[in-house]
């Protein structure tokens, strides 16, 4: 297989590739760091988590701010856990995107039925952390059946249409309140389960009628086709522009590889299905998942997105970066390689993609060192040939595949043709370092 890539181009990526901060602000992860382990969170390990983020060049983390967790009876909020998370994040230079949701903790009434107290909660949060946050997200997955609206012990008979109408009211009122009180904080949402244009249009209709514009819109992607995730941003840009919200940014606040069989396969009790889903190169945490992540990250750099957050849930476990014994999954090595390039290199060059192969290039501030990251997601060729220009001399190369975690690799530069040799079938990624001091 051959792919063309004009790497180390003179121009860096445009400012449009970052959303809420300069530098590597487009690269983030999503984790439940404010929740304790008994409810699937990582609060007890937040210092270690943020330390790993810093080591991997991950500059942003999206996390929950649950109304249920901070109380607020008669305005008496308990912020100590959130304070600790902010302090830990700031100590490691990681910025937080807070996602506000939940039910009234003292009456157990869903937020849609208690808007005055809900607005008091979000206003109190923004007041307390003003100057330490640059953006706030309203809600998470309002379109996810009934679980985001009703408590487990109170089934709700409302229809999806009624719930959508009530959520639009909540979203618009919250947006208007926060933008009116905190003009320096970007406000958006609603973190839809997937790209759902009709649901988004209902929200934008409400915003338009109320005379208020979201600073960003957000949704999730779980799948296995990088192009689909990128094309969703094209659709979102078109819709927002149609409503006159041309400055509205686009955020994918949860994205992750989801292989054959989807969520049903992940939850299956069938031994054969579980074997396929949880082990081998095409598994949930295998080399296909890692090269999918690198392909997405490379493509994001020239997409319509302002920011994107890889979903890790928590650092350990099925959706995390390592197993319960601390053995790192392939995706951790992939994210770390990409994050370090984003954090350490002054110039990010145009990324390219051709079939299964995606490239991402960067160079140092003095231009004397260059890096090329090449991911082959699901490719069958034993060699990858990349056309490079003005690259310099390759001085080191490593490979990530089913058996190796960025171990030394064989590469050959002949003129402008860089040949990368795979030793195993299927997905693989290469990281090549160039000496450009003599150019």
Secondary structure, 3 states (H helix, E strand, C coil): CEEECCCCCCCCCCHHHCCCCCCCCCEEEEECCCCCHHHCCCHHHHHHHHHHHHHCCCCEEEEEEEHHHHECHHHCECCHHHHHHHHHHHHCCCEEEEEEECECCCCCCEHHHCHHHHHHHHHHHHHHHECCECEEEECCCCCCCCCCCCCCCCCCCCCHHHHHHHHHHHHHHHHHHHHHHCCCCEEEEEEECCCCHHHHHHHHHHHHHHCCCCCEEEEEEEECCHHHHHHHHHHHHHHHHHCCCCCCEEEEEEEEECCCCHHHHHCCCCHHHHHHHHCCCCCCCCHHHHHHHHHHHHHHCCCCCCEEEEEEECCECCCCCECCCCCECHHHHHHHHHHHHHHHCCEEEEEEEECCEEEEEEECCCCCEEEEEEEECCCCCCEEEEECCCCCEEEEEEEECCCCEEEECCEEEECCEEEEECCCCCCEEEEEEEECCCC
